[in-house]
Amino acid sequence: MHATVKLLLVTLFLIAGAVGASAQDWVEGEVLVKFRAQTGEQKANEVADRFGARTLEKLGASGLTRLALDGSMSTKDAVRRYSQLPEVEYAQPNFITVSTLRQTIPTLRLACSTD
């Protein structure tokens, strides 16, 4: 019964944490940009430079480019401004994601322990 109570408490804690998590957590100062297919690499670099950003990396098959902003505008403003450009398909903040499963497994092992 003791292990069951621990498991129940851990489950309630995890549910409360998931409900309270903000869906707007992102890396401030970074933007992910998906350039249109017809936008070449040189033009994409020019577009990034237009707002003082620099390319950090290209994200594989997704076609996204991770940009670092120079601090002259917020991530929200950069997303809005890049989204309005004809060379850009869409722009979004670099959202922070956390694997709940990786965090949960050690906690459940502790809760189910009979020690």
N, C-alpha and C positions, 0 to 999 in steps of 0.2 A: 504494500500500500504506500509506503514511503516513496518508492521510485515513481509511482503513479502521480503522486502529488507534485514531485519535482518536475515531471514531464508536463503536467498541466500548467504549472507556473511558467516554465520555459516557453511553452506554446503561446500562452497569453502575452508574454513579454514580446515574442517575435511578431505576433499579430499587431500589437499596439505600435511597435516600431515601424511596421510596414504601412499602417494607416497614417502615421504621423510624418512619413517621409515626404519631402517636397519633390514635386515633379519638375521643378525648375532649377535643379542643381546642375551647374555647368562650370567649365574652366573659364574663369573671367580672363579676357585677353586673347581668347582663341575662338576661331570660327571655322566651321567645315563648309566648304563651298563645292558645289557640283556645277562644273562648267558645262555649257552646251557642247554637243558632240563636234560641231564645226569650229569650236574655239581651239586654236592651236596652243602649244605650250608657251610660245613667246607672247601671244596675246593674253593668255592666262596670267603670266608673270606681270605684264603691264597693268592688268586689272588689279592684281594684288597690290602692286606698287602705288596705284592711284590713291589709296587710303593709307599708305604707309605700312602696309602689312608685308610680312615675308613668309615664304613657303617653308613649312617645317617638314612636311612629308606628303607623299601621294599614298592614298589608302587603297591599294590593290584594285581589285575588280569592281569595287563600288564606284570608282571614278571620282571619289571625293578628294579634295585637297585640304589639308589642315594648315591654316594660316595663323601666324602670331601677329597680333595687333601691336601698334607702337605706343598705345596708351593715350592717343589723342581722342579716342571715342570709346564708349562702352561696347561690350559684346552685343547688347540689344540693338544699339544704333548701327553697328557694323552689319549685323544680320539684315536689318531693314534696308540699309543702303546697298549692300551687295545684291540683295534680292531684286532690286529695281533695275539692275544693269542688264542689257540685252544679251551679254555674253554668259550670264549666269542662269542656270536652270533653277537652282534653289540654294539657299544658304541657311545654316542653322548653328546654334551654339554647340560647342563640344560638350555634350551632356556627360555627366559622371554616372556610371552604372556600377553597381556592386552585385556580385554574385551572392545571392541570399543562401543558396545551397552550401557554398563553401564555408560561410559563416555559421550555418546552422549545424552542420554535422558534428564538429567538436563539442558544441554546446549540448546537443542531444546525447552524445556519449557520456558526458559528465552527468546529465540529468538521469540517465538510465542506469548509472552505476549503482551497485548495491553496497558500496563502501560506506 
